[in-house]
Amino acid sequence: MPQVTALTHRRMLALAVPIMLANISTPLIGIVDTGVVGQLSDPSYIGAVAVGALIFSLLFWTFGFLRMGTTGLAAQSAGAADEDELAAVLLRALLVAGLCGSLLIALQWPIREAAFGLVGGTERVSQLGQDYFNIRIWAAPFSLANYALIGWFVGIGRTRIVLLLQLVLNLSNIALDALFVLVFEWDVRGVAAGTVVAEALALIVGLTMAWRALQGRGIAGARGRILVAGKIRRMLAINRDLMLRSLALVSIFFWFTADGARQGETALAANAVLMHLVSASAYILDGLAHAAESLVGRAIGAGDHLRVGTAVRMTTIWAVACAVVASLVIAIAGGTFIDLMTIDITTRAAARVYLPWAIAAPLLGVWAYQLDGIFIGATATAEMRQGMLVSFVAFVCAWWLSRPFGNHGLWAALSFHYAVRAISLWYYYPAVLRRIRTLGGRESTPAAVTDAP
């Protein structure tokens, strides 16, 4: 029986800090992509990378269930000390990732035509964006498999491995971008090619680490569980809910970028620069949300609902503190960051005008991120789906009403979505807690919960 350890702030941070460090490196991809092409003096390059990256966010975040669903299922299996099912969770996720990635490659032509038709933008931005798309699409199987691996490692509490994988992915991507764009002069094509190679390298490392983690765990029966009907049905139900939730979320940001593109290249480029600040703060706050996913899921797997409450309180306190710090940093250093991202004077001026919206984003978004983490650990995916659909409708309504205010109205609609997203999840939160407390009456068996499975 695994040894029980008290859940302290130190142990919680031991889970969260590696994820936070890993997540800090993630926005560097977009920042370096923007910064590299920003040195080419034509804002259309920044716009093309922004549009291309947005399209892949829509594609890949739609399959975010491979990360989120795998985390919840793996955490609960680890909490229940079910080693065979723990391995089977990963193998199922990798199988789905390979199938979905291959399907995206096969359907790349209609996806590209539909996506760029919806986004719009100038002819120059559209052409460069399609060059980016035609190369990066080949990373699809690698990217989705990495989602599954990261979700699994988060679920079992191996967050240092998550940090390693993100560093391999992001640092290699940065180096390859600089090589392909600044040395080989491949412009946006070099940015896309760097991402493809980096994703493949990260997958190789991730599979190696997963194999090492599973060796010696007595998982001989895992292969026989992969296609168990009941497990497949549960995974599909969770994945369906999370896929719909991801579609609604990504559609908001797709809409945001598309409307910015319709306002012209300057607005598009300014929004792209500021969204890097918003994304960076979100990735940092996600470190605490990921810790909540793992801790809540493992506590539920062991039937220890008291530990669930402790995990929620600890991670939320730290998340709010980090949100305040993130907003202060953006307020103080935002102007300098803008100047580093682009040499175009018009884009710099426009980004400064809308900077206050980026400053407010961490304070508005932290509540939604934190509730997402709790719900993922509890595999309360139906509630997550419903909450995101409500927030999508709220965003569209706010966007419609605020159109006379131009880009300020667009940012206001995005901010309103954060608030509605948090409120809708809070509405479901009491019911989720009641469900956790009555799961099988297993409150008396907390011994399966450990902080380092």
C-alpha positions in Angstrom: 0.0 0.0 0.0 1.5 3.4 -1.0 2.5 5.6 1.9 0.1 8.4 2.7 1.7 11.9 3.0 0.2 15.1 4.2 -0.8 17.6 1.5 1.1 20.7 2.4 1.8 23.9 0.5 5.3 22.6 -0.2 4.1 19.4 -1.7 1.5 21.2 -3.7 4.1 23.6 -5.1 6.4 20.6 -5.9 3.7 19.6 -8.4 2.7 23.1 -9.6 6.1 24.8 -10.0 7.5 22.4 -12.7 4.3 22.8 -14.7 4.5 26.6 -14.3 8.1 26.6 -15.5 7.1 24.3 -18.4 4.2 26.6 -19.2 6.4 29.7 -19.1 8.4 28.2 -21.9 5.4 27.5 -24.0 4.5 31.1 -24.9 8.1 31.5 -25.9 7.3 29.6 -29.1 4.7 32.2 -30.1 6.8 35.1 -28.8 9.9 34.0 -30.7 7.8 33.2 -33.8 6.4 36.8 -33.7 9.8 38.3 -32.7 11.7 36.5 -35.5 9.3 37.5 -38.3 8.8 40.9 -36.7 12.4 41.6 -37.7 11.4 41.4 -41.3 9.8 44.9 -41.1 6.6 43.9 -42.8 3.6 43.5 -40.4 2.0 41.1 -42.8 4.5 38.4 -41.6 3.3 38.9 -38.0 -0.3 38.7 -39.1 0.3 35.6 -41.2 2.0 33.7 -38.2 -0.9 34.9 -35.9 -3.5 33.6 -38.3 -1.7 30.4 -39.0 -1.1 29.7 -35.3 -4.7 30.6 -34.6 -5.9 28.0 -37.1 -3.8 25.3 -35.5 -5.0 26.3 -32.1 -8.5 25.7 -33.4 -7.4 22.3 -34.8 -5.3 21.1 -31.9 -7.2 22.6 -29.0 -10.3 20.8 -30.4 -8.4 17.7 -29.4 -7.5 19.1 -26.0 -9.4 16.2 -24.5 -6.3 14.1 -25.1 -4.6 16.2 -22.5 -7.5 17.0 -20.1 -9.3 13.7 -20.2 -6.1 11.7 -19.9 -5.1 13.7 -16.8 -8.4 13.1 -15.0 -8.5 9.3 -15.8 -4.8 8.8 -15.0 -5.1 10.7 -11.7 -8.1 8.6 -10.6 -6.4 5.4 -11.6 -3.2 6.4 -9.7 -5.3 7.3 -6.6 -7.0 3.9 -6.8 -3.5 2.2 -7.2 -4.8 0.4 -10.4 -1.5 0.0 -12.3 -3.0 -1.9 -15.2 -5.6 0.7 -15.9 -3.1 3.5 -15.5 -1.1 2.1 -18.4 -4.2 1.4 -20.4 -5.3 5.0 -20.1 -2.1 6.1 -21.8 -2.2 3.5 -24.5 -5.9 4.4 -25.3 -5.0 8.1 -25.5 -2.0 7.5 -27.8 -4.1 5.3 -30.1 -6.7 8.1 -30.4 -4.0 10.7 -30.9 -2.5 8.8 -33.8 -5.8 8.3 -35.5 -6.9 11.9 -35.1 -3.6 13.2 -36.3 -3.6 11.1 -39.4 -7.2 12.2 -40.1 -6.2 15.9 -40.0 -3.4 15.3 -42.5 -5.7 13.4 -44.8 -8.3 16.3 -44.6 -5.8 19.2 -44.8 -7.1 20.7 -48.1 -10.7 21.2 -47.0 -9.5 22.3 -43.5 -7.2 24.9 -45.0 -9.7 26.3 -47.5 -12.4 26.6 -44.9 -10.2 28.1 -42.2 -8.7 30.8 -44.3 -12.1 31.5 -45.8 -13.5 32.2 -42.4 -10.5 34.2 -41.0 -10.3 36.5 -44.0 -7.6 39.2 -43.8 -5.6 40.7 -46.6 -4.5 38.7 -49.7 -0.8 39.0 -48.5 -1.6 37.7 -45.0 -3.7 34.9 -46.4 -1.0 33.7 -48.8 1.7 33.7 -46.2 -0.6 32.0 -43.7 -1.3 29.2 -46.2 2.4 28.6 -46.7 2.7 28.2 -42.9 -0.3 25.8 -42.8 1.0 23.5 -45.6 4.0 22.7 -43.6 2.8 22.7 -40.0 -0.1 20.3 -40.6 2.4 17.5 -40.8 3.1 17.9 -37.0 -0.5 16.9 -36.2 0.2 13.3 -35.0 3.2 14.4 -33.0 1.3 17.3 -31.4 -1.7 15.3 -30.4 0.4 12.4 -29.0 2.3 14.9 -26.9 -1.0 16.2 -25.5 -1.7 12.6 -24.4 1.7 12.1 -22.8 1.7 15.4 -21.0 -1.8 14.8 -19.6 -0.8 11.4 -18.4 2.3 12.6 -16.7 0.4 15.4 -15.0 -2.2 12.9 -13.8 0.4 10.7 -12.1 2.2 13.7 -10.6 5.4 13.4 -12.7 5.4 17.1 -13.4 9.2 17.3 -13.7 8.9 15.1 -16.8 6.4 17.5 -18.1 8.9 20.3 -17.6 11.5 18.3 -19.5 9.2 17.6 -22.4 8.2 21.2 -22.7 11.8 22.4 -22.6 12.8 19.9 -25.3 9.8 21.1 -27.4 10.1 24.8 -26.9 13.9 25.3 -26.8 14.4 23.2 -30.0 11.6 25.1 -31.6 13.2 28.4 -30.7 16.6 27.3 -32.1 15.1 25.9 -35.3 13.0 29.1 -35.9 16.1 31.3 -35.6 18.0 29.0 -38.0 15.3 28.5 -40.6 14.1 32.1 -40.7 17.1 34.3 -39.9 19.8 32.1 -41.5 18.0 30.1 -44.2 15.5 33.0 -44.9 12.5 30.7 -45.1 10.2 33.4 -43.6 6.9 31.9 -42.2 7.8 28.5 -43.8 10.8 28.3 -41.5 8.6 29.0 -38.4 6.3 26.1 -39.4 9.1 23.7 -40.2 10.8 24.4 -36.9 7.6 23.5 -35.1 7.2 20.2 -36.9 10.7 19.0 -36.1 10.4 20.2 -32.5 7.2 18.3 -31.9 8.7 15.1 -33.3 11.7 15.4 -31.0 9.5 16.0 -28.0 7.4 12.9 -28.8 10.5 10.7 -29.0 11.6 11.9 -25.5 8.1 11.6 -24.1 7.6 8.0 -25.3 11.0 7.0 -23.8 10.1 8.5 -20.4 6.7 6.9 -20.4 8.2 3.5 -21.1 10.6 4.0 -18.2 7.8 5.1 -15.9 5.8 2.0 -16.7 8.5 -0.6 -16.4 8.4 -2.6 -13.2 4.8 -1.6 -12.4 3.3 -5.0 -13.1 1.3 -3.8 -16.1 1.1 -7.1 -17.9 -2.7 -6.9 -18.0 -2.8 -3.4 -19.5 -3.1 -4.5 -23.1 -6.1 -6.6 -22.3 -7.9 -3.5 -20.9 -7.3 -1.1 -23.8 -10.5 -2.1 -25.6 -12.7 -3.0 -22.6 -16.2 -1.7 -23.6 -17.0 0.0 -20.4 -13.7 1.9 -20.3 -14.1 2.9 -23.9 -17.6 4.2 -23.3 -16.4 6.3 -20.4 -13.5 7.7 -22.3 -15.7 8.6 -25.3 -18.2 10.3 -23.1 -15.5 12.4 -21.4 -13.8 13.1 -24.7 -17.0 14.2 -26.4 -17.8 16.7 -23.6 -14.3 18.0 -23.6 -14.1 18.2 -27.4 -17.3 20.3 -27.5 -16.0 22.5 -24.7 -12.7 23.0 -26.6 -14.5 23.8 -29.8 -16.5 26.5 -28.0 -13.4 27.9 -26.3 -11.2 28.0 -29.5 -14.1 29.5 -31.5 -14.0 32.5 -29.2 -10.3 33.1 -29.9 -10.8 32.3 -33.5 -13.5 34.9 -33.7 -11.3 37.3 -31.8 -8.4 37.0 -34.3 -10.7 36.9 -37.3 -12.4 40.2 -36.2 -9.1 41.7 -35.6 -8.0 40.7 -39.1 -11.1 42.4 -40.6 -10.1 45.6 -38.8 -6.8 45.7 -40.7 -3.2 44.5 -40.4 -2.3 47.0 -37.7 -5.1 45.8 -35.4 -4.3 42.2 -36.1 -0.6 42.6 -35.4 -1.3 44.6 -32.2 -3.7 42.0 -30.9 -1.3 39.2 -31.7 1.5 40.9 -29.7 -0.9 41.5 -26.7 -2.3 38.0 -26.8 1.2 36.7 -26.1 1.0 38.5 -22.8 -2.4 37.1 -22.1 -1.3 33.6 -23.0 1.9 33.8 -20.9 -0.1 34.7 -17.8 -2.7 32.0 -18.6 0.1 29.4 -18.9 1.5 30.4 -15.6 -1.8 30.2 -13.8 -2.5 26.8 -15.5 0.4 25.4 -13.4 -1.9 25.7 -10.3 -4.9 24.4 -12.2 -2.9 21.4 -13.4 -1.8 20.7 -9.8 -5.5 20.8 -8.8 -6.3 18.3 -11.6 -3.8 15.8 -10.3 -4.5 16.3 -6.6 -8.2 16.3 -6.9 -8.3 13.3 -9.3 -6.0 11.2 -7.1 -8.0 12.0 -4.0 -11.2 11.0 -5.7 -9.6 7.8 -6.9 -8.8 7.0 -3.3 -12.2 8.1 -2.0 -10.7 10.9 0.2 -13.1 13.8 -0.3 -11.5 15.8 2.6 -8.2 15.9 0.7 -10.2 17.2 -2.3 -11.2 20.3 -0.3 -7.6 20.8 0.9 -6.3 20.7 -2.7 -8.9 23.1 -3.9 -8.1 25.7 -1.2 -4.3 25.5 -1.5 -4.2 25.7 -5.3 -6.7 28.6 -5.4 -4.9 30.7 -2.9 -1.7 30.4 -4.9 -3.4 30.9 -8.2 -5.0 34.2 -7.1 -1.7 35.5 -5.8 0.0 34.6 -9.1 -2.8 36.4 -11.0 -2.1 39.6 -9.1 1.6 39.4 -9.7 1.0 38.6 -13.4 -1.2 41.7 -13.9 1.4 43.9 -12.1 4.2 42.6 -14.3 2.2 43.2 -17.5 1.4 46.7 -16.3 5.0 47.5 -15.6 6.8 45.8 -18.4 4.1 45.6 -21.1 5.4 48.6 -23.1 8.9 47.2 -23.2 7.6 43.8 -24.3 5.7 45.4 -27.2 8.8 47.2 -28.4 10.8 43.9 -28.3 8.1 42.2 -30.3 7.9 44.5 -33.3 9.9 47.3 -34.9 6.8 48.7 -36.7 5.9 52.0 -35.1 2.2 51.8 -35.9 1.8 48.4 -34.4 3.7 49.5 -31.2 1.3 52.5 -30.8 -1.8 50.4 -31.3 -0.7 47.7 -28.9 -0.1 50.4 -26.2 -3.7 51.6 -26.6 -5.2 48.2 -25.9 -2.6 47.2 -23.2 -5.0 47.7 -20.3 -7.1 44.8 -21.5 -4.1 42.5 -21.3 -3.4 43.8 -17.8 -6.9 42.8 -16.6 -6.9 39.4 -18.3 -5.1 37.4 -15.5 -7.4 38.8 -12.8 -10.5 37.9 -14.8 -9.3 34.5 -16.1 -7.8 32.9 -12.9 -11.2 31.8 -11.6 -12.2 30.0 -14.7 -8.8 28.3 -15.0 -8.9 27.1 -11.4 -12.4 25.7 -11.7 -11.4 24.0 -14.9 -8.7 22.2 -13.1 -11.0 21.0 -10.3 -13.6 19.8 -12.8 -11.0 18.0 -14.9 -9.7 16.1 -11.8 -13.3 15.2 -11.0 -14.0 14.3 -14.7 -17.0 16.6 -14.4 -16.8 17.1 -18.1 -20.5 17.6 -18.9 -20.6 20.6 -16.6 -17.5 22.0 -18.3 -19.1 21.6 -21.6 -22.3 23.4 -20.5 -20.4 26.2 -18.9 -18.3 26.9 -22.0 -21.2 26.8 -24.3 -22.9 29.5 -22.1 -19.7 31.6 -22.1 -19.5 31.3 -25.9 -23.0 32.6 -26.3 -22.2 35.4 -23.9 -19.1 36.4 -25.9 -21.0 36.5 -29.2 -23.7 38.7 -27.6 -21.1 41.0 -26.1 -19.2 41.3 -29.4 -22.4 42.2 -31.2 -23.3 44.9 -28.7 -19.8 46.4 -28.6 -19.1 46.5 -32.3 -19.4 50.3 -32.4 -16.3 50.5 -30.2 -14.0 48.7 -32.6 -11.1 46.9 -31.2 -11.8 48.0 -27.7 -15.3 46.4 -28.0 -13.6 43.2 -29.2 -11.4 43.1 -26.1 -14.4 43.9 -23.9 -16.2 40.9 -25.3 -13.2 38.6 -24.6 -13.0 39.9 -21.0 -16.8 39.4 -20.5 -16.4 35.8 -21.6 -13.9 35.1 -18.8 -16.4 36.4 -16.2 -19.3 34.4 -17.6 -17.1 31.3 -17.8 -16.2 31.4 -14.2 -19.8 32.2 -13.0 -21.2 29.3 -15.0 -18.7 26.8 -13.6 -19.3 28.2 -10.1 -23.0 27.4 -10.6 -22.2 23.7 -11.1 -19.6 23.5 -8.4 -21.8 22.6 -5.4 -23.3 19.7 -7.4 -19.8 18.5 -8.3 -18.7 18.6 -4.7 -21.8 16.6 -3.6 -21.0 14.0 -6.2 -17.4 13.7 -5.0 -18.6 13.1 -1.4 -20.9 10.3 -2.4 -18.6 8.4 -4.8 -19.1 4.9 -3.6 -18.9 5.8 0.0 -15.1 5.3 -0.1 -14.2 8.1 2.3 -12.6 5.6 4.7 -9.9 4.4 2.2 -7.5 7.3 1.6 -4.4 5.3 1.7 -4.0 5.0 -2.1 -3.3 8.7 -2.4 0.4 9.6 -2.6 2.2 12.7 -3.7 4.6 10.9 -5.9 3.1 7.8 -7.5 
